């Protein structure tokens, strides 16, 4: 079979537009990530989020999301590592 491949040149300025056009997905509003943000690259906000995730039990974090959903302030989607959930959400919200 034939495979479609995308070659991106970040030094030439390739970003969301080229990637999303290739994937036939909407272009996100946020800036294109320009670096792998490892622990050594955290700014102070990232550090606070990191420590809150480690210190606050998962059950409490889930209750927070449930409360925000009831208030209409959260979509209910988990934003990390949920490819299939994201795909389903995108299809429902086109």
N, C-alpha and C positions, 0 to 999 in steps of 0.2 A: 504494500500500500504506500500511499504518499503521505509524508508528514509535513505539516506547516511548522516552520521554525521562525522564531523572532530573534533578531540580533539587535541588541541595544548598545549604544555607545554613550555612556554617561558623560564622558569628557566632551562630547559634541552637544550635550544638553538634552539627550533623550530622557523623557520622563513619563508622567501619567498618560499624556495624550497618545503617544505611540503604543504603550503597553495596553491601555484600555481599548484602543481601536482594534488592536490585534485580537484581544479577548472578547470583543463585542460587549463591553461593559461600560457603564457610565463613568465619567471622569470624576474622581473624588475632589472635594474642595480643598483638602489639606495639601501641604507641601509634600513633594516626593521625598521619601527618606534617602538621605545621601550617605549614610554610614550605618554600619552594624552597631547598634547602640548597646555595647556590652557594659558590664557593671562599672568599668573604669571611665566610661563616657557619661555617666549619669549627672544631670544637674541636680540642684537641691530638691526640686519638686519630684523628680524621679526617685531620689533617695527616700523621701518621705513616703511615697507610694509603696516602694519596696518594703520598707520596715512596717508599714501598716498592714500589708498583706501577710507578713510573717507573724505579726503580733496579734492581729484580730482573727479569731477563729472563723473558719469558713461558714459555719452555720449563721453567725451574726452578719457576715457579709451578704449571705443569701437573703436574710430577713430584711436587710437594708434595701436590696434590689426589689423585693416584694413590696415594701412600703412605698418606694419611689414609683413603682408601676401603678399602684392604687391611686397615687396622687397625680398620675399622668406625666411624670417627669422622667420616665425611663422606658425604653422600648421592650425590655425584658430579654433582649438578646445578650448572650455572652459574647464579648468582643474578641476573645482570644482562642485560637486553635479550634474553631468549629466550622470547618470548610462547608460541610453539608448543610448545617443550619444557616450559614450565610447565604448559600445558594438558594435555599428555599425562601428565605426572607427577601432576597433580591427579586426572585420570580413573582412573589406576592405583591411587591411594592414597585413594580415597573410603571 
